[in-house]
Amino acid sequence: MGERDQTIVWGGFRSGKRHFECPDHTWSAVRILILHKVKTWRIPMNNSVRKKAPFGAALDNTTSLFAAAAIGLMTTFAAPSEAQAQDSSVKVGFVTFLSGSAAGPFGVPARNAAELMIEAINAGAVPGPYNTAGIGGSMIDPIFVDENSKQKNADYLKLVEKDGVEMIIGYVSSGSCKAIAPEAEKAERLTILFDCGTPQIFEEIVTDPKYTFRTGGHATMDSVAAARYLVATGAPAGTIAGINQNYAFGQDNWRDFSGTMAQLSSDTEIATEQFPKIHSGQYGSEISALLTSTPDVVHSSFWGGDLEAFIIQGSARGIFERSKVILSAGETAMHRLGAQMPDGTIIGARGPHGDLAPDSELNSWFRKAYFDRFGTLPTYPSYKMAQALLGVKAAADKAGSSDQDAIIGALTGLEWEGPSGTVSMALANGHQAIQGTAYGTYKYDKDTSSATLVDIIHFPAECVNPPAGANSIDWINGGFEGAKCD
């Protein structure tokens, strides 16, 4: 760098922070701005330091050079007050799978997207209308927590009570969301559920939410669209079977898919219903049951490592050749498995994400920025994290503040644009998002060694989501009253 690039001045929080911590936690904090990005140096009194890369990737460093430089700055510049630091940043907790079988296909892509979007939002580098720095004028200061924990509620309360986060964005598993949604209301802390799918959250568990929002569509959308895709493409569906995880998300998906098929094709019969334990990883007996029952269609809402295990085990035994298989969350696996994903599989992305996302300046920017940084394309967990962050930014900017009550007021009933298109907080008194969705059929391109989708069909939000005030299964069983599918 040239001399100008090395200029150091005081400023507020920015993303891309570096931390220096001492073993006994005795430190002073100095915030400095380098190349227009503020770094945080935690300076140990004994000069023995451990350097952390952005967002917590640890690198050992016993050098006291940076600490000495920062201490030198303290004698030259007046440090900002604590109130000023708080005014310039908003501490946000992010919870997703950082370990376990769901980390690779879900948690890591979501965290990657969070890192990318936080830095871009703080720098004002997202395409318009998001090209102003921060959210409501404040920089996002992130803390990441592993969702793969047996004490999710305790982890949540630690973020709120000890870490002092001002909002939480997170949760992939519907089981996590069922536990956290009531906790958020009791803690009175703004909580954005960015991915989990069960419609139970606002239909049964928190029926009058104030602090809890979900910025992606719930699973009824996935199941209704899956059935409509089968009918639209003319796939034989006289008999259907399901293999879905035995918890809220899997049970709700099968209930809604089989219910929709009964409405759209009255002659459809259920051949078998399989509900293996979530994260079991081995599906020999369930695959045998599917093969024995010889269904025309096999439906699965498997996700994460379970999804990839089922694809590999099921294709080896011929299930994808004997039946038309529809995977409502299959998009996360298609690029990871490539040629191992059988051609002809019907693929969903729990919304119009990834290869199903619309052409737009924002989507093009997001895909390029993500690929340039991480060397792989963003999948739907990445899109849904970006969607959540842009929803928060849109609300905070509309309110002109990052204050919790201001964001809650602006986010309720809000409509905004994300890389996946339009998102509307139309259900649950403005706390549950709806959006359109899409399905396509998998085809591996051997010439380019790339995973592709063909025969893509998009479904409007009002076609595949229940209207405000309607319970999902009642809406399905009642014949989709009010649906707008043209």
ROTOR-219249 format. One record per residue (C-alpha): residue number from 1; residue in one letter; x negated, y, z negated. Coordinates in steps of 0.5 Angstrom, whole numbers. Each point is the difference from the previous one (the first is absolute). Layout:
N
num NUM; residu A; xx X; yy Y; zz Z
...
REM end
This chain:
486
num 1; residu M; xx 0; yy 0; zz 0
num 2; residu G; xx -2; yy 7; zz 1
num 3; residu E; xx -1; yy 5; zz -6
num 4; residu R; xx 7; yy 3; zz 2
num 5; residu D; xx 3; yy -7; zz -1
num 6; residu Q; xx -3; yy -1; zz -7
num 7; residu T; xx 3; yy 6; zz -3
num 8; residu I; xx 4; yy -2; zz -6
num 9; residu V; xx 6; yy 5; zz -3
num 10; residu W; xx 5; yy -2; zz -5
num 11; residu G; xx 7; yy -2; zz 2
num 12; residu G; xx 6; yy -5; zz -2
num 13; residu F; xx 1; yy -7; zz 1
num 14; residu R; xx -1; yy -3; zz 7
num 15; residu S; xx 0; yy -7; zz 2
num 16; residu G; xx -6; yy -4; zz 1
num 17; residu K; xx -2; yy 1; zz -7
num 18; residu R; xx -7; yy -3; zz -3
num 19; residu H; xx 0; yy -2; zz -7
num 20; residu F; xx -6; yy 0; zz -5
num 21; residu E; xx 2; yy -4; zz -6
num 22; residu C; xx -4; yy -2; zz -7
num 23; residu P; xx 1; yy -6; zz -4
num 24; residu D; xx 2; yy 3; zz -6
num 25; residu H; xx 5; yy 5; zz 4
num 26; residu T; xx -4; yy 6; zz -3
num 27; residu W; xx 0; yy 5; zz 6
num 28; residu S; xx 2; yy 7; zz 3
num 29; residu A; xx 4; yy 1; zz 6
num 30; residu V; xx -3; yy 5; zz 6
num 31; residu R; xx 4; yy 0; zz 6
num 32; residu I; xx -4; yy 3; zz 6
num 33; residu L; xx 2; yy 1; zz 7
num 34; residu I; xx -4; yy -3; zz 6
num 35; residu L; xx 1; yy 1; zz 7
num 36; residu H; xx 7; yy 2; zz -2
num 37; residu K; xx 1; yy -6; zz -4
num 38; residu V; xx 0; yy 0; zz -8
num 39; residu K; xx -4; yy -5; zz -3
num 40; residu T; xx 1; yy -2; zz -8
num 41; residu W; xx -6; yy -2; zz -3
num 42; residu R; xx 0; yy -2; zz -7
num 43; residu I; xx -6; yy 1; zz -4
num 44; residu P; xx -3; yy -5; zz -5
num 45; residu M; xx -4; yy 3; zz -6
num 46; residu N; xx -5; yy -5; zz 1
num 47; residu N; xx -1; yy 1; zz 7
num 48; residu S; xx 1; yy -7; zz 2
num 49; residu V; xx 6; yy 0; zz 5
num 50; residu R; xx 4; yy -5; zz 4
num 51; residu K; xx 2; yy 3; zz 7
num 52; residu K; xx 7; yy -2; zz 3
num 53; residu A; xx 2; yy 1; zz 7
num 54; residu P; xx 6; yy 3; zz 2
num 55; residu F; xx 6; yy -3; zz -3
num 56; residu G; xx -4; yy -5; zz -5
num 57; residu A; xx -4; yy -4; zz 4
num 58; residu A; xx -6; yy -1; zz -5
num 59; residu L; xx -8; yy 1; zz 2
num 60; residu D; xx -5; yy 0; zz -5
num 61; residu N; xx -4; yy 6; zz -1
num 62; residu T; xx -5; yy 2; zz -6
num 63; residu T; xx -3; yy 6; zz 3
num 64; residu S; xx 2; yy 6; zz -4
num 65; residu L; xx -2; yy 5; zz 6
num 66; residu F; xx 8; yy 2; zz 1
num 67; residu A; xx 1; yy 0; zz -7
num 68; residu A; xx -6; yy 5; zz -1
num 69; residu A; xx 3; yy 4; zz 6
num 70; residu A; xx 7; yy 1; zz -2
num 71; residu I; xx -3; yy 2; zz -7
num 72; residu G; xx -4; yy 5; zz 3
num 73; residu L; xx 6; yy 3; zz 4
num 74; residu M; xx 4; yy 0; zz -7
num 75; residu T; xx -5; yy 5; zz -2
num 76; residu T; xx 1; yy 5; zz 6
num 77; residu F; xx 8; yy -1; zz 1
num 78; residu A; xx 6; yy 1; zz -5
num 79; residu A; xx 4; yy -7; zz 0
num 80; residu P; xx 7; yy 1; zz 2
num 81; residu S; xx 5; yy -1; zz -6
num 82; residu E; xx 4; yy -7; zz -1
num 83; residu A; xx 6; yy 4; zz 2
num 84; residu Q; xx -3; yy 2; zz 6
num 85; residu A; xx -2; yy -7; zz 2
num 86; residu Q; xx 7; yy -2; zz -2
num 87; residu D; xx 3; yy 5; zz 5
num 88; residu S; xx -4; yy -2; zz 6
num 89; residu S; xx 1; yy -7; zz -1
num 90; residu V; xx 5; yy -6; zz -1
num 91; residu K; xx -2; yy -6; zz -3
num 92; residu V; xx 4; yy -6; zz 4
num 93; residu G; xx 0; yy -7; zz -2
num 94; residu F; xx 0; yy -6; zz 6
num 95; residu V; xx 2; yy -7; zz -1
num 96; residu T; xx -1; yy -5; zz 5
num 97; residu F; xx -4; yy -7; zz 0
num 98; residu L; xx -7; yy 1; zz 0
num 99; residu S; xx -2; yy -8; zz -2
num 100; residu G; xx 4; yy -6; zz 2
num 101; residu S; xx 3; yy -3; zz 6
num 102; residu A; xx 4; yy 6; zz 1
num 103; residu A; xx -6; yy 5; zz 0
num 104; residu G; xx -3; yy -2; zz 7
num 105; residu P; xx 7; yy 1; zz 4
num 106; residu F; xx 3; yy 5; zz -4
num 107; residu G; xx -4; yy 3; zz -6
num 108; residu V; xx -6; yy 2; zz 4
num 109; residu P; xx 4; yy 3; zz 6
num 110; residu A; xx 4; yy 4; zz -5
num 111; residu R; xx -6; yy 3; zz -4
num 112; residu N; xx -4; yy 1; zz 7
num 113; residu A; xx 6; yy 4; zz 2
num 114; residu A; xx 1; yy 4; zz -7
num 115; residu E; xx -8; yy 2; zz 1
num 116; residu L; xx 1; yy 2; zz 7
num 117; residu M; xx 6; yy 4; zz -1
num 118; residu I; xx -2; yy 3; zz -7
num 119; residu E; xx -6; yy 3; zz 3
num 120; residu A; xx 3; yy 3; zz 6
num 121; residu I; xx 6; yy 3; zz -4
num 122; residu N; xx -5; yy 3; zz -4
num 123; residu A; xx -4; yy 3; zz 5
num 124; residu G; xx 6; yy 2; zz 4
num 125; residu A; xx -2; yy -5; zz 6
num 126; residu V; xx 7; yy -3; zz 1
num 127; residu P; xx 3; yy 2; zz 7
num 128; residu G; xx 6; yy 5; zz -1
num 129; residu P; xx 4; yy 1; zz -4
num 130; residu Y; xx -4; yy -3; zz -5
num 131; residu N; xx -6; yy 4; zz 2
num 132; residu T; xx -1; yy 4; zz -7
num 133; residu A; xx -4; yy -2; zz -5
num 134; residu G; xx 2; yy -4; zz -6
num 135; residu I; xx 7; yy -1; zz -3
num 136; residu G; xx 4; yy 6; zz -2
num 137; residu G; xx -7; yy 4; zz 0
num 138; residu S; xx -3; yy -6; zz -4
num 139; residu M; xx -5; yy -5; zz 1
num 140; residu I; xx 1; yy -7; zz -1
num 141; residu D; xx -4; yy -3; zz -5
num 142; residu P; xx 1; yy -8; zz 0
num 143; residu I; xx -1; yy -6; zz -5
num 144; residu F; xx 1; yy -7; zz 3
num 145; residu V; xx 2; yy -6; zz -4
num 146; residu D; xx 1; yy -7; zz 2
num 147; residu E; xx 7; yy -3; zz 1
num 148; residu N; xx -2; yy -7; zz -1
num 149; residu S; xx 1; yy 1; zz -8
num 150; residu K; xx 4; yy -4; zz -5
num 151; residu Q; xx 1; yy 6; zz -4
num 152; residu K; xx 3; yy 5; zz 6
num 153; residu N; xx 4; yy 4; zz -5
num 154; residu A; xx -6; yy 1; zz -5
num 155; residu D; xx -4; yy 2; zz 6
num 156; residu Y; xx 5; yy 5; zz 2
num 157; residu L; xx 1; yy 3; zz -7
num 158; residu K; xx -8; yy 1; zz 0
num 159; residu L; xx 0; yy 4; zz 6
num 160; residu V; xx 6; yy 4; zz -3
num 161; residu E; xx -2; yy 1; zz -7
num 162; residu K; xx -8; yy -1; zz 0
num 163; residu D; xx -2; yy 2; zz 7
num 164; residu G; xx 5; yy 6; zz 1
num 165; residu V; xx 2; yy -1; zz 7
num 166; residu E; xx 6; yy 4; zz 2
num 167; residu M; xx 3; yy -5; zz 5
num 168; residu I; xx -1; yy -7; zz 2
num 169; residu I; xx 0; yy -3; zz 7
num 170; residu G; xx 0; yy -7; zz 1
num 171; residu Y; xx 2; yy -7; zz -1
num 172; residu V; xx 1; yy -6; zz 6
num 173; residu S; xx 3; yy -5; zz -4
num 174; residu S; xx 8; yy 0; zz -1
num 175; residu G; xx -2; yy -3; zz -7
num 176; residu S; xx -4; yy 6; zz -2
num 177; residu C; xx 5; yy 5; zz 3
num 178; residu K; xx 6; yy -4; zz -4
num 179; residu A; xx -5; yy 1; zz -7
num 180; residu I; xx -2; yy 7; zz 2
num 181; residu A; xx 6; yy 4; zz 2
num 182; residu P; xx 3; yy 0; zz -7
num 183; residu E; xx -6; yy 2; zz -3
num 184; residu A; xx -1; yy 6; zz 4
num 185; residu E; xx 7; yy 2; zz -2
num 186; residu K; xx -2; yy -1; zz -7
num 187; residu A; xx -7; yy 4; zz 1
num 188; residu E; xx 3; yy 5; zz 4
num 189; residu R; xx -5; yy 0; zz 5
num 190; residu L; xx 0; yy 1; zz 7
num 191; residu T; xx -1; yy -7; zz 3
num 192; residu I; xx 0; yy -1; zz 8
num 193; residu L; xx 1; yy -8; zz 2
num 194; residu F; xx -3; yy 0; zz 6
num 195; residu D; xx 1; yy -7; zz 3
num 196; residu C; xx 4; yy -5; zz -4
num 197; residu G; xx 6; yy -2; zz 3
num 198; residu T; xx 5; yy -3; zz -4
num 199; residu P; xx 7; yy 4; zz 0
num 200; residu Q; xx 1; yy -2; zz -7
num 201; residu I; xx -4; yy 6; zz -2
num 202; residu F; xx 5; yy 5; zz 0
num 203; residu E; xx 6; yy -4; zz 2
num 204; residu E; xx 0; yy -4; zz -7
num 205; residu I; xx -6; yy 2; zz -4
num 206; residu V; xx -1; yy 8; zz 0
num 207; residu T; xx 7; yy 2; zz 2
num 208; residu D; xx 0; yy 8; zz -1
num 209; residu P; xx -8; yy 1; zz 1
num 210; residu K; xx -3; yy 7; zz -2
num 211; residu Y; xx -8; yy -2; zz 0
num 212; residu T; xx 0; yy -6; zz 5
num 213; residu F; xx 0; yy 1; zz 7
num 214; residu R; xx -1; yy -5; zz 6
num 215; residu T; xx -3; yy 3; zz 6
num 216; residu G; xx 1; yy -7; zz 5
num 217; residu G; xx 6; yy -3; zz 2
num 218; residu H; xx 2; yy -6; zz -4
num 219; residu A; xx 0; yy -8; zz 2
num 220; residu T; xx 7; yy 0; zz 2
num 221; residu M; xx -2; yy 4; zz 6
num 222; residu D; xx -5; yy -5; zz 2
num 223; residu S; xx 5; yy -6; zz -1
num 224; residu V; xx 6; yy 4; zz 4
num 225; residu A; xx -5; yy 2; zz 6
num 226; residu A; xx -3; yy -7; zz 0
num 227; residu A; xx 7; yy -3; zz 1
num 228; residu R; xx 1; yy 5; zz 5
num 229; residu Y; xx -6; yy -1; zz 4
num 230; residu L; xx 1; yy -8; zz 1
num 231; residu V; xx 7; yy 2; zz 3
num 232; residu A; xx -2; yy 5; zz 4
num 233; residu T; xx -6; yy -4; zz 3
num 234; residu G; xx 5; yy -6; zz 1
num 235; residu A; xx -4; yy -5; zz -4
num 236; residu P; xx 4; yy -6; zz -2
num 237; residu A; xx 2; yy 0; zz -7
num 238; residu G; xx 5; yy -5; zz -1
num 239; residu T; xx -4; yy -2; zz -6
num 240; residu I; xx -4; yy 4; zz -5
num 241; residu A; xx -5; yy -2; zz -5
num 242; residu G; xx -4; yy 4; zz -5
num 243; residu I; xx -6; yy 0; zz -4
num 244; residu N; xx -1; yy 6; zz -5
num 245; residu Q; xx -3; yy 1; zz -6
num 246; residu N; xx 4; yy -1; zz -7
num 247; residu Y; xx 0; yy 7; zz -2
num 248; residu A; xx 5; yy 6; zz 1
num 249; residu F; xx -3; yy 2; zz 7
num 250; residu G; xx 0; yy -7; zz 3
num 251; residu Q; xx 7; yy -2; zz -3
num 252; residu D; xx 3; yy 7; zz 2
num 253; residu N; xx -3; yy -1; zz 7
num 254; residu W; xx 3; yy -7; zz 1
num 255; residu R; xx 6; yy 2; zz -3
num 256; residu D; xx 1; yy 6; zz 5
num 257; residu F; xx -3; yy -3; zz 6
num 258; residu S; xx 5; yy -6; zz 0
num 259; residu G; xx 5; yy 4; zz -2
num 260; residu T; xx -1; yy 5; zz 6
num 261; residu M; xx 0; yy -7; zz 5
num 262; residu A; xx 6; yy -2; zz -3
num 263; residu Q; xx 3; yy 7; zz 2
num 264; residu L; xx -3; yy 0; zz 7
num 265; residu S; xx 1; yy -7; zz 2
num 266; residu S; xx 5; yy -4; zz -4
num 267; residu D; xx -2; yy -7; zz 3
num 268; residu T; xx -7; yy 1; zz -4
num 269; residu E; xx -1; yy -5; zz -5
num 270; residu I; xx -6; yy -1; zz -5
num 271; residu A; xx -4; yy -6; zz 1
num 272; residu T; xx -4; yy 1; zz -7
num 273; residu E; xx -2; yy 5; zz -5
num 274; residu Q; xx -7; yy 0; zz -3
num 275; residu F; xx -3; yy 4; zz -5
num 276; residu P; xx -7; yy -1; zz -3
num 277; residu K; xx -3; yy 3; zz -5
num 278; residu I; xx -3; yy 7; zz 2
num 279; residu H; xx -8; yy 0; zz 1
num 280; residu S; xx 0; yy -8; zz 0
num 281; residu G; xx -4; yy 0; zz 6
num 282; residu Q; xx 2; yy -8; zz 2
num 283; residu Y; xx 6; yy -1; zz 4
num 284; residu G; xx 0; yy -7; zz 2
num 285; residu S; xx 6; yy -3; zz -3
num 286; residu E; xx 4; yy 7; zz 2
num 287; residu I; xx -3; yy -1; zz 7
num 288; residu S; xx 3; yy -8; zz 0
num 289; residu A; xx 7; yy 3; zz -1
num 290; residu L; xx 0; yy 5; zz 5
num 291; residu L; xx -3; yy -5; zz 5
num 292; residu T; xx 5; yy -6; zz -2
num 293; residu S; xx 6; yy 5; zz 0
num 294; residu T; xx -2; yy 2; zz 8
num 295; residu P; xx 3; yy 7; zz -1
num 296; residu D; xx 0; yy 5; zz 6
num 297; residu V; xx -2; yy 6; zz -4
num 298; residu V; xx -5; yy 0; zz -6
num 299; residu H; xx 0; yy 7; zz -4
num 300; residu S; xx -5; yy 2; zz -5
num 301; residu S; xx -1; yy 6; zz -3
num 302; residu F; xx -7; yy -3; zz -3
num 303; residu W; xx -5; yy 6; zz -1
num 304; residu G; xx -8; yy 0; zz -2
num 305; residu G; xx -4; yy -6; zz -1
num 306; residu D; xx 7; yy -5; zz 0
num 307; residu L; xx 1; yy 3; zz 7
num 308; residu E; xx -6; yy -2; zz 3
num 309; residu A; xx -1; yy -7; zz -3
num 310; residu F; xx 7; yy -1; zz 2
num 311; residu I; xx -2; yy 2; zz 8
num 312; residu I; xx -6; yy -5; zz 0
num 313; residu Q; xx 3; yy -6; zz -4
num 314; residu G; xx 7; yy 1; zz 4
num 315; residu S; xx -3; yy 1; zz 7
num 316; residu A; xx -5; yy -6; zz -1
num 317; residu R; xx 6; yy -5; zz -1
num 318; residu G; xx 4; yy 3; zz 5
num 319; residu I; xx 6; yy 4; zz -3
num 320; residu F; xx -2; yy 6; zz 5
num 321; residu E; xx 1; yy -4; zz 6
num 322; residu R; xx 7; yy -4; zz -3
num 323; residu S; xx 3; yy 6; zz -2
num 324; residu K; xx 0; yy 8; zz 1
num 325; residu V; xx -3; yy 3; zz -6
num 326; residu I; xx 2; yy 7; zz -2
num 327; residu L; xx -5; yy 3; zz -5
num 328; residu S; xx 3; yy 7; zz -3
num 329; residu A; xx -7; yy 2; zz -3
num 330; residu G; xx -4; yy -4; zz 6
num 331; residu E; xx -4; yy 7; zz 2
num 332; residu T; xx -5; yy 0; zz -5
num 333; residu A; xx -2; yy -7; zz 2
num 334; residu M; xx 0; yy 1; zz 8
num 335; residu H; xx -7; yy 3; zz 0
num 336; residu R; xx -3; yy -4; zz -5
num 337; residu L; xx 1; yy -6; zz 3
num 338; residu G; xx 0; yy 1; zz 7
num 339; residu A; xx 0; yy -6; zz 4
num 340; residu Q; xx 2; yy -4; zz -6
num 341; residu M; xx 7; yy 3; zz 0
num 342; residu P; xx 5; yy -4; zz 5
num 343; residu D; xx 2; yy 4; zz 6
num 344; residu G; xx 8; yy 1; zz 0
num 345; residu T; xx 0; yy 1; zz -8
num 346; residu I; xx 5; yy 6; zz -1
num 347; residu I; xx -4; yy 6; zz -4
num 348; residu G; xx 3; yy 5; zz -5
num 349; residu A; xx -4; yy 5; zz -3
num 350; residu R; xx 5; yy 2; zz -6
num 351; residu G; xx 2; yy 7; zz 4
num 352; residu P; xx -3; yy 3; zz 7
num 353; residu H; xx -7; yy -1; zz -2
num 354; residu G; xx -7; yy -2; zz 3
num 355; residu D; xx 1; yy -2; zz 7
num 356; residu L; xx 8; yy 1; zz -1
num 357; residu A; xx -1; yy 8; zz -1
num 358; residu P; xx 2; yy 5; zz 4
num 359; residu D; xx -5; yy 4; zz 5
num 360; residu S; xx -1; yy 7; zz -4
num 361; residu E; xx -6; yy 4; zz -1
num 362; residu L; xx 0; yy -2; zz -7
num 363; residu N; xx 0; yy -7; zz 1
num 364; residu S; xx -5; yy 1; zz 5
num 365; residu W; xx -4; yy 4; zz -5
num 366; residu F; xx 1; yy -5; zz -6
num 367; residu R; xx -2; yy -6; zz 4
num 368; residu K; xx -6; yy 3; zz 3
num 369; residu A; xx -3; yy 3; zz -7
num 370; residu Y; xx 2; yy -7; zz -3
num 371; residu F; xx -4; yy -4; zz 5
num 372; residu D; xx -6; yy 5; zz 0
num 373; residu R; xx -1; yy -1; zz -7
num 374; residu F; xx 2; yy -7; zz -1
num 375; residu G; xx -2; yy -4; zz 6
num 376; residu T; xx 7; yy -3; zz 0
num 377; residu L; xx 7; yy 2; zz 2
num 378; residu P; xx 5; yy 3; zz -5
num 379; residu T; xx 6; yy -5; zz -2
num 380; residu Y; xx 6; yy 1; zz -3
num 381; residu P; xx -2; yy 1; zz -7
num 382; residu S; xx -5; yy 5; zz 2
num 383; residu Y; xx 6; yy 4; zz 4
num 384; residu K; xx 5; yy -1; zz -6
num 385; residu M; xx -6; yy 3; zz -5
num 386; residu A; xx -1; yy 6; zz 5
num 387; residu Q; xx 8; yy 1; zz 1
num 388; residu A; xx 0; yy 0; zz -8
num 389; residu L; xx -5; yy 5; zz 0
num 390; residu L; xx 3; yy 5; zz 5
num 391; residu G; xx 6; yy -1; zz -3
num 392; residu V; xx -3; yy 3; zz -6
num 393; residu K; xx -3; yy 5; zz 3
num 394; residu A; xx 6; yy 3; zz 4
num 395; residu A; xx 4; yy 0; zz -6
num 396; residu A; xx -6; yy 4; zz -4
num 397; residu D; xx -1; yy 5; zz 6
num 398; residu K; xx 8; yy 1; zz 0
num 399; residu A; xx 0; yy 1; zz -7
num 400; residu G; xx -7; yy 4; zz 0
num 401; residu S; xx -2; yy -3; zz -6
num 402; residu S; xx -3; yy -7; zz -2
num 403; residu D; xx 4; yy 0; zz -7
num 404; residu Q; xx 4; yy -6; zz -1
num 405; residu D; xx 7; yy 3; zz 0
num 406; residu A; xx -2; yy 4; zz 6
num 407; residu I; xx -2; yy -6; zz 4
num 408; residu I; xx 6; yy -4; zz -3
num 409; residu G; xx 5; yy 5; zz 2
num 410; residu A; xx -3; yy 1; zz 7
num 411; residu L; xx -1; yy -8; zz 2
num 412; residu T; xx 7; yy -1; zz -2
num 413; residu G; xx 4; yy -1; zz 6
num 414; residu L; xx -6; yy 2; zz 4
num 415; residu E; xx -1; yy -1; zz 8
num 416; residu W; xx -7; yy 0; zz 2
num 417; residu E; xx -5; yy -3; zz 6
num 418; residu G; xx -5; yy -5; zz -1
num 419; residu P; xx -5; yy -4; zz 5
num 420; residu S; xx 6; yy -5; zz 0
num 421; residu G; xx 5; yy 5; zz 2
num 422; residu T; xx 6; yy 3; zz -4
num 423; residu V; xx 1; yy -2; zz -7
num 424; residu S; xx 7; yy 3; zz -4
num 425; residu M; xx 1; yy -1; zz -7
num 426; residu A; xx 7; yy -2; zz 1
num 427; residu L; xx 2; yy -5; zz -5
num 428; residu A; xx 0; yy 0; zz -8
num 429; residu N; xx 2; yy 7; zz 0
num 430; residu G; xx -6; yy 2; zz 4
num 431; residu H; xx -5; yy -5; zz -3
num 432; residu Q; xx 0; yy -5; zz 5
num 433; residu A; xx -3; yy 0; zz 7
num 434; residu I; xx 3; yy -2; zz 6
num 435; residu Q; xx -3; yy 0; zz 7
num 436; residu G; xx 0; yy -4; zz 6
num 437; residu T; xx -3; yy -7; zz 1
num 438; residu A; xx -2; yy -4; zz 6
num 439; residu Y; xx -2; yy -7; zz 2
num 440; residu G; xx -5; yy -3; zz 5
num 441; residu T; xx -2; yy -7; zz 3
num 442; residu Y; xx -7; yy -2; zz -1
num 443; residu K; xx -5; yy -1; zz 5
num 444; residu Y; xx -7; yy -1; zz 0
num 445; residu D; xx -4; yy 3; zz 6
num 446; residu K; xx -6; yy -5; zz 1
num 447; residu D; xx -3; yy 5; zz 5
num 448; residu T; xx -1; yy 5; zz -5
num 449; residu S; xx 0; yy -4; zz -6
num 450; residu S; xx 5; yy 4; zz -3
num 451; residu A; xx 7; yy -1; zz -4
num 452; residu T; xx 6; yy 4; zz 4
num 453; residu L; xx 7; yy 0; zz -1
num 454; residu V; xx 5; yy 0; zz 6
num 455; residu D; xx 8; yy 0; zz 1
num 456; residu I; xx 0; yy 5; zz -6
num 457; residu I; xx 7; yy 3; zz -2
num 458; residu H; xx 1; yy 6; zz -4
num 459; residu F; xx 6; yy 0; zz -5
num 460; residu P; xx 3; yy 7; zz -2
num 461; residu A; xx 0; yy 1; zz -8
num 462; residu E; xx 7; yy 1; zz 0
num 463; residu C; xx 1; yy -7; zz 3
num 464; residu V; xx -4; yy -4; zz -5
num 465; residu N; xx 1; yy 3; zz -6
num 466; residu P; xx 6; yy 1; zz -4
num 467; residu P; xx 3; yy 7; zz -1
num 468; residu A; xx 0; yy 4; zz -6
num 469; residu G; xx 4; yy -3; zz -6
num 470; residu A; xx 0; yy -7; zz 3
num 471; residu N; xx -3; yy -6; zz -3
num 472; residu S; xx -4; yy -4; zz 5
num 473; residu I; xx 3; yy -7; zz 0
num 474; residu D; xx 7; yy 3; zz -1
num 475; residu W; xx -1; yy 4; zz 7
num 476; residu I; xx -3; yy -6; zz 3
num 477; residu N; xx 6; yy -5; zz -2
num 478; residu G; xx 5; yy 6; zz 2
num 479; residu G; xx -3; yy 0; zz 7
num 480; residu F; xx -5; yy 6; zz 0
num 481; residu E; xx 6; yy 5; zz -1
num 482; residu G; xx -3; yy 7; zz 3
num 483; residu A; xx -6; yy -3; zz 3
num 484; residu K; xx -2; yy 4; zz 6
num 485; residu C; xx -4; yy -4; zz 5
num 486; residu D; xx 0; yy 3; zz 7
REM end
